[in-house]
Amino acid sequence: MYRKISAFLFPVTLLALVATGIWGYYESQDKDSILIKAENQYQRAFHELNDHMDQLDAEMGKSLAINSAKQTTTSMTNVWRLTYAAQNDIGQLPMTLMPFHKAEEFLSDLGTFSYKIGVRDLHVNPMSANEWKSLQSLYNHQKEIRSNLHQLQSKVLDKNLRWMDVELALASEDKKMDNTIIDGFHKVNKMVEQYPEADWGPTVNNLKVRQKEKYSHLKGKTITPEEAKREVSRLLNRPTTKNMSVVLNKKGDYQTYSVRYPLKSGDVYTDVTRIGGKVVWMIDERAVGKRKLNYEQAEAGARRFLTRLGYPNMSVISYNQTDNVLSLNYVHREDEVLVYPQALTVKVALDNGNIVGMHAAEYVFNFHETVKGKPKLSQAAAQKFVSPRLKIQKGNLAYIYGEDGNEALCYEFLGTINKEQYRVFINAQNGNEEFIEKITKADISQV
């Protein structure tokens, strides 16, 4: 009888083992394919960063030799465009735990500096001696950053280094792994830290003051590491804080707890403010599979997530999709006014609808903001200050910080020129054009 049973069970067991082996093989193949794709994206972003820094170097060098207002305007606009492109490249790299914030801040400030000059009427208000001096200094600093990134690029190519190994080294804190890439970015960041403070002019300086001021607006008690863990478990809708690790970040304008939550699918990283226990950002590094959800399903999931966490009256203002992840940009709506300082971003995985990212710093630090004043102009009167070339689709009231860092109640007009989409903010008190933003995609029905 045992022989009969074994004769029956053996082929069944064998088939099960073969099926398991085949499933495991294809599972491994899918995982390898995702990892290869991620590595290729990282490599592309890094090499494009170097390419954009080369173009930035050439454009800034050219700007110093220009003598006409028209050419200066064109050159400064190009510098702004290239700094934006470089920041976008950096945003596609796994920089979560890598020290590069000072270099990113430098590029951001350089972009604002060049943009303000580029949109100014230089015939009426030409560049001052201080601005030329600042431009020369910024050019020299940019050359140093570019040179160091080139050296790092050569090492990456010579040693055939992989960005996925960088993520592993950061996550495991493995001292034995090749940390050439990490050390290279750390060197650049350290170098930028030691630059003397540039004279960015009133626009950038006012924005910096505004940014530092808002950190003082944090309210609430000072939380413990365990309370930070519990906040992360609430964010992720997890019943336990087991396996979470916490590090206190004391440097910077405000203190945070960095919480790491290792999961089988990938690590989740979150920063929580020490005062008040507010989540500043979160990123889930799991590999996202094939798309199964559409925009409406993903946005509904993001809205449920925000409602559960207590973010009321949020409106989508724009979105973009990259590698099966939908990034939704929200602002708070107070009555009929969109309060842009209270902004946050939610990233939704389109394979299962899970939230894989959140950036809420602007919302956290501007939560105290309330709309001040009433509009003196009607929407129709404000629309007359908009370029007639803009084909307006929607209009509404919006509360923003202008480019000078000051508060402004505006009418926001969403429209298109040559199939490109723009937001134009017209001051509701005096008709001044406060801000213009080019947007990639937008859910117009939400505006």
C-alpha positions as CSV (number, residue, x, y, z in Angstrom):
1,M,0.0,0.0,0.0
2,Y,2.8,2.4,0.9
3,R,4.4,1.7,-2.5
4,K,1.1,2.6,-4.2
5,I,0.9,5.8,-2.2
6,S,4.5,6.8,-2.9
7,A,4.0,6.0,-6.6
8,F,1.1,8.4,-6.6
9,L,2.7,11.1,-4.4
10,F,6.1,11.2,-6.1
11,P,5.0,12.6,-9.5
12,V,2.7,15.0,-7.7
13,T,5.5,16.3,-5.5
14,L,7.8,16.4,-8.5
15,L,5.3,18.5,-10.4
16,A,4.9,20.8,-7.5
17,L,8.6,21.3,-7.1
18,V,9.0,21.9,-10.9
19,A,6.1,24.4,-10.8
20,T,7.7,26.2,-7.8
21,G,11.0,26.3,-9.5
22,I,9.5,27.8,-12.7
23,W,7.5,30.3,-10.6
24,G,10.7,31.2,-8.7
25,Y,12.6,31.6,-11.9
26,Y,10.1,34.0,-13.5
27,E,9.8,35.9,-10.2
28,S,13.5,36.3,-10.1
29,Q,13.6,37.3,-13.8
30,D,10.9,40.0,-13.2
31,K,12.8,41.3,-10.1
32,D,16.1,41.3,-12.1
33,S,14.3,43.2,-14.9
34,I,13.0,45.8,-12.5
35,L,16.5,46.3,-10.9
36,I,18.1,46.6,-14.3
37,K,15.6,49.2,-15.4
38,A,16.1,51.2,-12.1
39,E,19.9,51.0,-12.6
40,N,19.6,52.2,-16.2
41,Q,17.4,55.1,-15.1
42,Y,19.9,56.1,-12.4
43,Q,22.8,56.0,-14.8
44,R,21.0,58.0,-17.4
45,A,20.0,60.7,-14.8
46,F,23.6,60.9,-13.5
47,H,25.1,61.3,-17.0
48,E,22.4,63.8,-18.0
49,L,23.3,65.8,-14.8
50,N,26.9,66.0,-16.0
51,D,25.7,67.0,-19.5
52,H,23.5,69.8,-18.1
53,M,26.3,71.0,-15.9
54,D,28.5,71.2,-19.0
55,Q,25.9,73.3,-20.8
56,L,25.4,75.5,-17.7
57,D,29.2,76.1,-17.6
58,A,29.2,77.2,-21.2
59,E,26.1,79.4,-20.8
60,M,27.4,81.2,-17.7
61,G,30.8,81.7,-19.3
62,K,29.0,83.3,-22.3
63,S,26.9,85.5,-20.1
64,L,30.0,87.2,-18.7
65,A,31.1,88.2,-22.2
66,I,27.8,89.6,-23.3
67,N,27.3,93.3,-23.5
68,S,23.7,93.7,-24.8
69,A,20.6,93.7,-22.7
70,K,18.8,91.4,-25.2
71,Q,21.5,88.7,-25.2
72,T,21.8,88.9,-21.4
73,T,18.1,88.2,-21.1
74,T,18.4,85.2,-23.3
75,S,21.5,83.9,-21.6
76,M,20.0,84.3,-18.1
77,T,16.9,82.5,-19.1
78,N,19.0,79.7,-20.4
79,V,20.9,79.5,-17.1
80,W,17.6,79.3,-15.3
81,R,16.4,76.5,-17.6
82,L,19.6,74.5,-17.2
83,T,19.7,74.8,-13.4
84,Y,16.1,73.5,-13.4
85,A,17.1,70.6,-15.6
86,A,20.1,69.8,-13.3
87,Q,17.8,69.8,-10.2
88,N,15.4,67.5,-12.1
89,D,18.3,65.1,-12.8
90,I,19.3,65.1,-9.1
91,G,15.7,64.4,-8.2
92,Q,15.8,61.1,-10.1
93,L,18.9,59.8,-8.2
94,P,18.6,57.9,-4.9
95,M,19.8,60.9,-2.8
96,T,17.5,60.3,0.2
97,L,20.4,59.5,2.6
98,M,23.2,61.1,0.7
99,P,24.6,64.5,1.7
100,F,23.9,66.8,-1.3
101,H,21.4,69.3,0.0
102,K,23.8,72.3,-0.1
103,A,24.7,71.7,-3.8
104,E,20.9,71.4,-4.6
105,E,20.3,74.6,-2.7
106,F,23.1,76.4,-4.6
107,L,21.5,75.3,-7.9
108,S,18.0,76.4,-6.8
109,D,19.3,79.8,-5.7
110,L,21.3,80.2,-8.9
111,G,18.1,79.4,-10.9
112,T,16.1,82.1,-9.0
113,F,18.9,84.6,-9.3
114,S,19.2,84.1,-13.1
115,Y,15.4,84.0,-13.6
116,K,14.8,87.3,-11.9
117,I,17.4,88.9,-14.2
118,G,16.1,87.2,-17.2
119,V,12.5,88.5,-16.9
120,R,13.6,92.0,-15.9
121,D,13.6,94.8,-18.4
122,L,17.4,95.3,-18.6
123,H,17.0,98.4,-20.8
124,V,15.2,100.1,-17.9
125,N,16.9,98.3,-15.0
126,P,20.3,96.9,-16.1
127,M,22.4,94.5,-14.1
128,S,24.2,96.3,-11.2
129,A,27.9,96.0,-10.4
130,N,27.1,93.7,-7.5
131,E,25.1,91.4,-9.7
132,W,27.9,91.2,-12.2
133,K,30.3,90.4,-9.3
134,S,27.9,87.8,-8.0
135,L,27.6,86.2,-11.4
136,Q,31.4,85.9,-11.7
137,S,31.6,84.3,-8.3
138,L,28.7,81.9,-9.1
139,Y,30.4,80.9,-12.3
140,N,33.6,80.0,-10.5
141,H,31.6,77.9,-7.9
142,Q,29.7,76.2,-10.7
143,K,32.9,75.3,-12.5
144,E,34.2,73.6,-9.3
145,I,31.0,71.6,-8.9
146,R,31.1,70.6,-12.5
147,S,34.8,69.6,-12.3
148,N,34.1,67.3,-9.2
149,L,31.1,65.7,-10.9
150,H,33.3,65.0,-14.0
151,Q,35.9,63.3,-11.8
152,L,33.1,61.2,-10.2
153,Q,31.7,60.3,-13.6
154,S,35.1,59.1,-14.7
155,K,35.4,56.9,-11.7
156,V,31.9,55.5,-12.2
157,L,32.8,54.6,-15.8
158,D,36.3,53.2,-15.0
159,K,35.1,51.0,-12.1
160,N,31.7,50.2,-13.7
161,L,30.0,51.3,-10.5
162,R,26.3,50.7,-9.9
163,W,23.8,53.0,-8.3
164,M,21.9,50.0,-6.9
165,D,25.0,49.3,-4.8
166,V,24.9,52.9,-3.5
167,E,21.3,52.2,-2.2
168,L,22.5,49.0,-0.6
169,A,25.5,50.7,1.0
170,L,23.3,53.5,2.4
171,A,20.7,51.1,3.7
172,S,23.1,48.6,5.3
173,E,25.8,51.2,6.3
174,D,28.3,48.6,5.0
175,K,31.8,50.2,5.4
176,K,33.4,47.5,3.2
177,M,31.4,48.3,0.0
178,D,32.8,50.7,-2.6
179,N,31.5,54.1,-1.5
180,T,33.1,56.1,-4.4
181,I,29.8,57.6,-5.4
182,I,28.7,58.5,-1.9
183,D,32.1,60.0,-1.1
184,G,32.1,61.9,-4.4
185,F,28.7,63.6,-3.6
186,H,29.8,64.2,0.0
187,K,32.9,66.0,-1.3
188,V,30.9,68.3,-3.6
189,N,28.4,69.1,-0.8
190,K,31.2,69.8,1.7
191,M,32.9,72.1,-0.9
192,V,29.6,74.1,-1.4
193,E,29.1,74.4,2.3
194,Q,32.4,76.3,2.5
195,Y,31.6,78.9,-0.2
196,P,31.1,82.4,1.2
197,E,27.5,83.6,1.2
198,A,26.7,85.0,-2.2
199,D,24.9,88.3,-2.7
200,W,21.8,86.9,-4.3
201,G,19.9,90.2,-4.3
202,P,16.7,91.0,-2.5
203,T,14.5,88.4,-4.2
204,V,16.4,85.3,-3.2
205,N,17.4,86.7,0.2
206,N,13.8,87.5,1.1
207,L,12.8,84.0,0.1
208,K,15.6,82.6,2.3
209,V,14.4,84.7,5.2
210,R,10.9,83.6,4.6
211,Q,12.0,80.0,4.6
212,K,13.8,80.3,7.9
213,E,10.9,82.2,9.5
214,K,8.5,79.4,8.7
215,Y,10.5,76.9,10.7
216,S,9.7,78.9,13.8
217,H,6.0,78.3,13.2
218,L,6.1,74.7,14.3
219,K,3.8,74.2,17.3
220,G,3.3,71.3,19.7
221,K,5.3,69.2,22.2
222,T,8.7,67.7,21.6
223,I,8.2,64.1,20.8
224,T,10.3,61.0,21.6
225,P,11.8,58.5,19.2
226,E,9.0,56.0,20.1
227,E,6.4,58.6,19.3
228,A,8.0,59.3,16.0
229,K,7.8,55.5,15.2
230,R,4.1,55.5,16.1
231,E,3.5,58.5,13.8
232,V,5.1,56.5,11.0
233,S,3.0,53.4,11.8
234,R,-0.1,55.6,11.6
235,L,1.1,57.1,8.3
236,L,1.7,53.6,6.8
237,N,-1.4,52.2,8.4
238,R,0.7,49.5,10.1
239,P,-0.3,47.9,13.5
240,T,3.3,47.8,14.9
241,T,6.5,49.7,15.1
242,K,8.6,46.5,15.2
243,N,11.9,46.7,13.3
244,M,11.8,50.5,12.9
245,S,15.0,52.3,13.6
246,V,15.3,56.0,14.5
247,V,18.1,58.6,14.1
248,L,17.8,62.2,15.5
249,N,18.9,64.9,13.0
250,K,20.1,67.9,15.0
251,K,21.7,69.8,12.1
252,G,19.8,72.2,9.9
253,D,17.1,74.8,10.6
254,Y,14.8,72.3,12.4
255,Q,15.3,68.9,14.1
256,T,13.8,65.8,12.7
257,Y,13.7,62.1,13.5
258,S,14.6,59.9,10.5
259,V,12.7,56.6,10.7
260,R,13.8,53.6,8.7
261,Y,11.3,50.7,8.3
262,P,12.8,47.7,6.5
263,L,10.2,45.6,4.7
264,K,10.5,42.6,2.4
265,S,9.4,44.7,-0.6
266,G,11.9,47.5,0.2
267,D,12.8,50.0,2.9
268,V,10.5,52.9,3.8
269,Y,12.2,56.2,5.0
270,T,10.4,59.0,6.8
271,D,11.3,62.3,8.4
272,V,9.2,63.5,11.3
273,T,9.6,66.9,13.0
274,R,10.8,66.7,16.6
275,I,8.5,69.5,17.5
276,G,4.9,68.6,16.9
277,G,5.6,65.2,15.3
278,K,4.7,66.2,11.8
279,V,5.7,64.0,8.8
280,V,7.9,66.1,6.4
281,W,8.4,63.4,3.8
282,M,8.2,59.7,3.2
283,I,9.6,57.4,0.5
284,D,8.9,53.7,0.0
285,E,11.7,52.2,-2.1
286,R,9.9,49.1,-3.2
287,A,10.0,48.3,-6.9
288,V,6.7,49.2,-8.6
289,G,5.2,46.6,-11.0
290,K,3.1,46.9,-14.1
291,R,0.4,49.6,-14.2
292,K,-3.1,48.3,-13.3
293,L,-4.8,51.5,-12.1
294,N,-6.0,54.6,-14.0
295,Y,-5.7,58.2,-12.9
296,E,-9.1,58.4,-11.3
297,Q,-8.5,55.3,-9.2
298,A,-5.1,56.4,-8.0
299,E,-6.3,59.9,-7.2
300,A,-9.2,58.5,-5.2
301,G,-6.7,56.4,-3.2
302,A,-4.5,59.4,-2.5
303,R,-7.6,61.4,-1.3
304,R,-8.6,58.6,1.1
305,F,-5.0,58.6,2.4
306,L,-5.1,62.4,3.0
307,T,-8.5,62.2,4.7
308,R,-7.3,59.4,7.0
309,L,-4.3,61.5,8.0
310,G,-6.4,64.6,8.6
311,Y,-5.5,66.9,5.6
312,P,-8.8,68.6,4.9
313,N,-10.1,70.3,1.7
314,M,-7.1,69.4,-0.6
315,S,-7.4,70.1,-4.3
316,V,-5.2,68.6,-7.1
317,I,-3.4,71.4,-9.0
318,S,-1.1,69.2,-11.2
319,Y,0.2,65.8,-11.6
320,N,2.8,63.7,-13.6
321,Q,3.5,60.1,-14.1
322,T,6.9,58.4,-14.1
323,D,7.6,54.7,-14.2
324,N,4.1,53.7,-13.1
325,V,4.1,56.1,-10.2
326,L,1.6,59.0,-10.2
327,S,2.7,62.1,-8.4
328,L,-0.2,64.3,-7.4
329,N,0.4,67.9,-6.2
330,Y,-2.3,69.2,-3.8
331,V,-3.0,72.6,-2.1
332,H,-5.4,73.4,0.6
333,R,-8.6,75.1,-0.4
334,E,-10.1,77.8,2.0
335,D,-13.6,78.5,0.9
336,E,-13.0,79.3,-2.8
337,V,-9.3,80.3,-2.5
338,L,-6.5,77.9,-3.2
339,V,-3.8,78.4,-0.5
340,Y,-0.6,77.6,-2.4
341,P,1.8,77.8,0.6
342,Q,-0.1,74.8,2.1
343,A,1.0,72.4,-0.5
344,L,2.0,68.7,-0.5
345,T,2.7,65.9,-2.9
346,V,1.5,62.3,-2.8
347,K,3.0,59.5,-4.9
348,V,0.8,56.5,-5.8
349,A,2.0,53.2,-7.1
350,L,-0.1,52.3,-10.1
351,D,0.3,48.6,-9.7
352,N,-1.7,48.3,-6.4
353,G,-2.6,51.9,-5.3
354,N,-0.2,52.0,-2.3
355,I,1.2,55.3,-1.3
356,V,5.0,55.2,-2.1
357,G,5.9,58.8,-1.4
358,M,4.8,62.0,0.3
359,H,6.4,65.4,0.6
360,A,4.5,67.7,3.0
361,A,7.2,70.2,4.2
362,E,5.4,73.2,2.7
363,Y,2.1,72.2,4.3
364,V,3.7,71.6,7.7
365,F,5.6,74.8,7.9
366,N,2.9,77.0,6.4
367,F,-0.1,75.5,8.2
368,H,-0.6,78.8,10.1
369,E,-1.3,80.7,7.0
370,T,-4.8,82.1,6.4
371,V,-6.1,84.2,3.6
372,K,-5.7,87.9,4.3
373,G,-7.8,90.6,2.7
374,K,-10.4,90.7,0.0
375,P,-9.9,91.3,-3.7
376,K,-10.3,94.8,-5.0
377,L,-10.4,93.7,-8.6
378,S,-13.1,91.4,-10.1
379,Q,-11.9,88.3,-12.0
380,A,-12.9,89.9,-15.3
381,A,-10.9,93.1,-14.5
382,A,-7.9,91.0,-13.4
383,Q,-8.1,88.9,-16.6
384,K,-7.3,92.1,-18.7
385,F,-3.8,92.1,-17.2
386,V,-3.1,88.6,-18.7
387,S,-1.3,88.3,-22.0
388,P,-3.9,88.1,-24.8
389,R,-1.8,85.2,-26.3
390,L,-2.8,83.0,-23.3
391,K,-5.9,81.0,-24.2
392,I,-7.6,81.0,-20.7
393,Q,-9.4,77.8,-19.6
394,K,-10.1,78.4,-15.9
395,G,-9.7,81.1,-13.3
396,N,-10.0,81.3,-9.5
397,L,-8.7,83.0,-6.5
398,A,-5.4,81.9,-5.1
399,Y,-3.2,82.9,-2.1
400,I,0.6,82.7,-2.9
401,Y,4.0,83.9,-2.0
402,G,5.2,86.1,-4.9
403,E,8.7,85.8,-6.3
404,D,9.8,88.4,-3.8
405,G,8.6,86.2,-1.0
406,N,5.7,88.4,0.0
407,E,2.1,87.3,0.5
408,A,-0.3,88.0,-2.3
409,L,-4.0,87.4,-2.9
410,C,-4.3,86.7,-6.6
411,Y,-6.5,85.5,-9.4
412,E,-5.0,82.4,-10.9
413,F,-5.6,81.8,-14.6
414,L,-4.8,78.5,-16.2
415,G,-4.4,78.5,-20.0
416,T,-2.3,77.4,-23.0
417,I,0.0,79.0,-25.5
418,N,1.2,76.8,-28.4
419,K,-0.1,73.7,-26.7
420,E,2.0,74.4,-23.6
421,Q,0.1,74.9,-20.3
422,Y,0.7,77.8,-17.9
423,R,-0.5,79.3,-14.6
424,V,-0.6,83.1,-14.4
425,F,-1.1,84.8,-11.0
426,I,-2.5,88.4,-11.2
427,N,-2.5,90.4,-8.0
428,A,-6.2,90.8,-6.9
429,Q,-5.4,94.3,-5.4
430,N,-3.4,96.1,-8.1
431,G,-3.3,93.9,-11.3
432,N,0.5,93.2,-11.0
433,E,1.7,89.9,-12.6
434,E,3.0,88.1,-9.5
435,F,4.1,84.8,-10.9
436,I,4.0,82.6,-14.1
437,E,4.4,78.9,-13.9
438,K,4.8,76.4,-16.8
439,I,3.1,73.1,-15.9
440,T,3.6,69.7,-17.6
441,K,0.1,68.3,-16.9
442,A,-2.9,69.4,-14.9
443,D,-6.3,68.2,-14.1
444,I,-8.1,71.2,-15.3
445,S,-11.4,70.2,-13.9
446,Q,-10.0,70.6,-10.4
447,V,-9.0,74.3,-10.9
